[in-house]
Amino acid sequence: MRSPKANTGSTGSTRNNTLTGEADDPAVAQLGQSVGSEDGFAKGHITVRMYRDILGDCFLLRFPDGEKTVHMLIDFGILQGMPKAKERARRIMTDIVSVTDVIDILVVTHEHVDHLSGFYHARDIFDPVKVKELWLAWTEDPRDDQANRLRQGRKTAMALLEKSYNAFAARGFAQEADLEEDQGEDGGKHTSPLDGLRNVMSFSGIGPSSLGSTANATTAGILDTLKAKAQSVRLPRTRAGRFCARRSFLRQNLCDGPTARRRSAA
């Protein structure tokens, strides 16, 4: 089997980013172009769309598997506190569905807002998209005792943080935005215990900086929704995260290659 070509293109002209309208750097623009293909994808090539301006992660990969094209989406999240996060997420998902309405492999690396929030913000756009396989980390494996302990510990810690936040708020502690702009004796701004708690809680989509008021708006809720949506859920065989997919291209290049064999022997 001939190895697929990396999609580096051959033109150096500057083009505008489809999401921001800003001009791409010519060197960067090259990576998404290919002769005879408007969107940078040509048969036999591997294409990666890396969505920027989100301070999170979202990658759309396309690669050949015989006569078929496999679409892999890795994460879809925007960092909490980013301005116009919902608008950004909806633009990105609109771009993704313009490419394909079938995600062969959806990879969720871990349960944080900056890797999952887009699925909530753009849920109506994503809803018609078919997801064949959902790949999760070993930490989501219910058969792994250590993973179960970690998940339970995280759940307990988040509940304690939320309880602490509510207790501080009930005692009259203000958030940093509510404090006066005057400075303390050390010259720094006054801060509140609520700020640190809120920031940590927001990684799980809970608390006052949450994505929404329902359980589906938390990272755990988003992950549960994705599990229900996917036709199948795959977990790594080892905690190193080694997947052995059925597809010939993935098997040859990701699972059965020399690197994988070395890892297996280690």
C-alpha positions as CSV (number, residue, x, y, z in Angstrom):
1,M,0.0,0.0,0.0
2,R,1.4,3.4,-1.0
3,S,1.7,5.7,2.0
4,P,-0.6,8.8,1.9
5,K,1.0,12.1,1.2
6,A,1.0,14.9,3.8
7,N,-1.1,17.7,2.6
8,T,1.4,20.5,2.3
9,G,0.2,22.0,-1.0
10,S,2.3,23.8,-3.5
11,T,1.0,27.3,-3.5
12,G,2.1,30.2,-1.3
13,S,-0.6,32.7,-1.8
14,T,-2.2,34.3,1.3
15,R,-5.9,33.4,2.0
16,N,-8.4,34.5,4.6
17,N,-9.2,32.4,7.6
18,T,-12.8,31.1,7.0
19,L,-13.7,31.7,10.7
20,T,-12.1,35.0,11.5
21,G,-11.8,36.7,8.1
22,E,-8.2,37.5,8.9
23,A,-5.4,36.8,6.4
24,D,-3.5,33.6,7.1
25,D,0.3,33.7,7.1
26,P,1.4,32.4,3.7
27,A,3.6,29.7,5.2
28,V,0.6,28.5,7.3
29,A,-1.8,28.8,4.5
30,Q,0.3,26.4,2.4
31,L,-0.4,23.6,4.9
32,G,-4.1,23.7,4.1
33,Q,-3.9,23.8,0.3
34,S,-3.6,21.3,-2.4
35,V,-3.5,21.6,-6.2
36,G,-6.9,21.2,-7.7
37,S,-8.8,21.2,-4.4
38,E,-10.5,24.3,-3.0
39,D,-10.6,23.2,0.6
40,G,-7.2,21.6,0.7
41,F,-8.3,17.9,0.4
42,A,-7.3,15.6,-2.4
43,K,-7.6,11.9,-2.7
44,G,-4.6,10.1,-1.2
45,H,-3.7,13.0,1.0
46,I,-4.1,13.5,4.8
47,T,-5.6,16.8,5.8
48,V,-5.7,18.4,9.2
49,R,-7.9,21.4,10.1
50,M,-6.7,22.9,13.3
51,Y,-9.3,25.5,14.6
52,R,-7.7,28.5,16.2
53,D,-8.7,31.6,18.2
54,I,-10.4,29.4,20.9
55,L,-7.7,28.7,23.4
56,G,-9.0,25.2,23.4
57,D,-8.7,22.2,21.2
58,C,-10.5,21.1,18.0
59,F,-9.0,19.2,15.1
60,L,-10.7,17.7,12.1
61,L,-8.6,15.1,10.3
62,R,-9.3,13.4,7.0
63,F,-7.3,10.5,5.6
64,P,-7.8,7.7,3.1
65,D,-8.8,4.2,3.8
66,G,-8.8,2.5,0.5
67,E,-11.5,4.2,-1.6
68,K,-13.1,5.8,1.4
69,T,-12.3,8.9,3.4
70,V,-12.2,8.7,7.2
71,H,-13.2,11.7,9.2
72,M,-11.8,12.1,12.7
73,L,-12.7,14.9,15.1
74,I,-10.5,15.4,18.1
75,D,-12.1,17.4,20.9
76,F,-14.2,20.5,20.5
77,G,-13.9,23.0,23.3
78,I,-13.2,26.7,24.1
79,L,-11.5,27.9,27.2
80,Q,-13.9,29.2,29.8
81,G,-14.1,32.9,29.9
82,M,-13.3,33.4,26.2
83,P,-15.5,36.2,24.7
84,K,-18.2,35.1,22.4
85,A,-17.5,31.4,23.1
86,K,-20.9,30.3,21.9
87,E,-20.6,32.2,18.7
88,R,-17.1,30.9,18.0
89,A,-18.3,27.3,18.7
90,R,-21.2,27.6,16.3
91,R,-19.0,29.0,13.5
92,I,-16.6,26.1,13.9
93,M,-19.3,23.4,14.0
94,T,-20.9,25.0,10.9
95,D,-17.6,24.7,9.1
96,I,-17.2,21.0,10.2
97,V,-20.6,20.0,9.0
98,S,-19.9,21.7,5.7
99,V,-17.2,19.1,5.2
100,T,-19.0,16.0,6.5
101,D,-22.2,14.9,8.3
102,V,-20.5,11.7,9.4
103,I,-17.7,11.6,12.0
104,D,-16.2,8.2,11.8
105,I,-14.1,8.6,14.9
106,L,-14.7,11.2,17.6
107,V,-11.8,11.4,20.1
108,V,-12.3,13.0,23.5
109,T,-9.0,13.3,25.2
110,H,-10.2,14.3,28.7
111,E,-13.2,15.9,30.5
112,H,-12.4,19.6,30.6
113,V,-14.4,22.5,29.3
114,D,-11.8,23.6,26.8
115,H,-12.1,20.2,25.2
116,L,-15.9,19.7,25.3
117,S,-17.8,22.9,25.6
118,G,-18.3,23.3,21.9
119,F,-20.6,20.2,21.8
120,Y,-22.9,22.0,24.1
121,H,-22.8,25.5,22.6
122,A,-23.4,24.1,19.1
123,R,-25.5,21.1,20.0
124,D,-28.3,21.9,17.6
125,I,-25.9,22.1,14.7
126,F,-24.1,18.9,15.8
127,D,-27.3,16.9,16.5
128,P,-27.8,15.7,12.9
129,V,-24.2,14.6,12.6
130,K,-23.7,10.8,12.8
131,V,-20.9,9.6,15.1
132,K,-19.8,6.1,14.5
133,E,-17.1,5.6,17.1
134,L,-16.3,7.5,20.3
135,W,-12.8,7.0,21.6
136,L,-12.2,7.8,25.2
137,A,-9.2,7.8,27.6
138,W,-8.5,4.9,30.0
139,T,-9.8,7.1,32.8
140,E,-13.3,6.5,31.5
141,D,-13.0,2.7,31.6
142,P,-15.5,1.4,34.2
143,R,-13.5,-1.9,34.4
144,D,-10.4,-0.1,35.6
145,D,-10.3,0.2,39.4
146,Q,-7.9,3.1,39.4
147,A,-10.0,5.0,36.8
148,N,-13.0,4.5,39.0
149,R,-11.2,5.8,42.0
150,L,-10.1,8.9,40.1
151,R,-13.5,9.6,38.7
152,Q,-15.1,9.3,42.1
153,G,-12.5,11.4,43.8
154,R,-12.9,14.1,41.1
155,K,-16.7,14.0,41.6
156,T,-16.3,14.3,45.4
157,A,-13.8,17.2,45.1
158,M,-16.1,19.1,42.7
159,A,-19.0,18.7,45.0
160,L,-16.9,20.0,47.9
161,L,-15.7,23.0,45.9
162,E,-19.3,23.9,44.9
163,K,-20.4,23.5,48.6
164,S,-17.5,25.7,49.7
165,Y,-18.3,28.3,47.1
166,N,-21.9,28.5,48.2
167,A,-20.9,28.8,51.8
168,F,-18.5,31.7,51.1
169,A,-21.1,33.5,49.0
170,A,-23.7,33.1,51.8
171,R,-21.3,34.7,54.2
172,G,-21.0,37.8,52.1
173,F,-17.7,37.3,50.2
174,A,-17.8,39.1,47.0
175,Q,-16.4,38.1,43.7
176,E,-13.3,40.0,42.4
177,A,-15.5,41.9,39.9
178,D,-17.6,43.2,42.8
179,L,-14.7,44.5,44.8
180,E,-13.6,48.1,44.8
181,E,-10.6,48.9,42.6
182,D,-8.6,50.2,45.5
183,Q,-5.3,48.5,46.4
184,G,-4.2,46.8,49.5
185,E,-1.1,47.7,51.5
186,D,1.1,45.5,49.3
187,G,0.0,47.4,46.3
188,G,-2.0,44.5,44.8
189,K,-5.8,44.3,44.1
190,H,-8.1,42.8,46.7
191,T,-9.2,39.3,45.8
192,S,-11.9,37.0,47.0
193,P,-11.8,33.3,47.9
194,L,-14.6,32.9,45.4
195,D,-12.4,33.7,42.5
196,G,-10.1,30.7,42.8
197,L,-13.0,28.3,43.6
198,R,-15.0,29.6,40.6
199,N,-12.0,29.2,38.3
200,V,-11.4,25.5,39.3
201,M,-15.1,24.7,39.1
202,S,-15.4,26.1,35.7
203,F,-13.1,23.4,34.2
204,S,-16.0,21.0,34.9
205,G,-18.7,23.3,33.7
206,I,-20.2,23.9,37.2
207,G,-20.7,26.9,39.4
208,P,-21.5,30.5,38.4
209,S,-19.3,30.3,35.3
210,S,-21.0,27.2,34.0
211,L,-22.1,26.7,30.4
212,G,-25.8,26.4,31.4
213,S,-28.2,25.6,34.2
214,T,-28.9,22.0,33.4
215,A,-26.8,18.8,34.1
216,N,-26.2,18.5,30.3
217,A,-24.2,21.7,30.4
218,T,-21.5,20.2,32.7
219,T,-18.5,18.3,31.2
220,A,-19.8,15.1,32.6
221,G,-23.2,15.7,31.0
222,I,-21.6,16.5,27.7
223,L,-19.6,13.3,27.8
224,D,-22.7,11.3,28.6
225,T,-24.5,12.9,25.7
226,L,-21.7,11.9,23.3
227,K,-21.7,8.3,24.7
228,A,-25.4,8.0,23.9
229,K,-24.9,9.5,20.5
230,A,-22.1,7.3,19.2
231,Q,-22.8,4.0,17.7
232,S,-20.0,2.5,19.7
233,V,-17.6,3.5,22.4
234,R,-14.0,2.4,22.3
235,L,-11.5,2.4,25.2
236,P,-7.8,1.9,25.0
237,R,-6.4,-1.6,25.7
238,T,-3.8,-0.1,28.1
239,R,-3.4,3.0,30.1
240,A,-0.9,4.3,27.5
241,G,-3.9,4.8,25.3
242,R,-3.0,2.4,22.5
243,F,-6.0,1.9,20.1
244,C,-6.0,-0.9,17.5
245,A,-8.6,0.1,15.0
246,R,-10.2,-2.1,12.4
247,R,-9.4,0.2,9.6
248,S,-6.4,-0.9,7.6
249,F,-4.8,2.6,7.5
250,L,-5.0,3.1,11.2
251,R,-3.9,-0.4,11.9
252,Q,-0.8,-0.2,9.7
253,N,0.3,3.3,10.7
254,L,-0.9,3.6,14.3
255,C,-1.1,0.2,15.9
256,D,1.0,-2.4,14.0
257,G,4.0,-0.2,13.2
258,P,7.4,-0.5,14.8
259,T,6.6,2.1,17.5
260,A,3.6,0.1,18.6
261,R,5.6,-3.1,18.7
262,R,8.3,-1.5,20.8
263,R,5.6,-0.2,23.2
264,S,4.1,-3.7,23.5
265,A,7.5,-5.2,24.2
266,A,8.3,-2.6,26.9
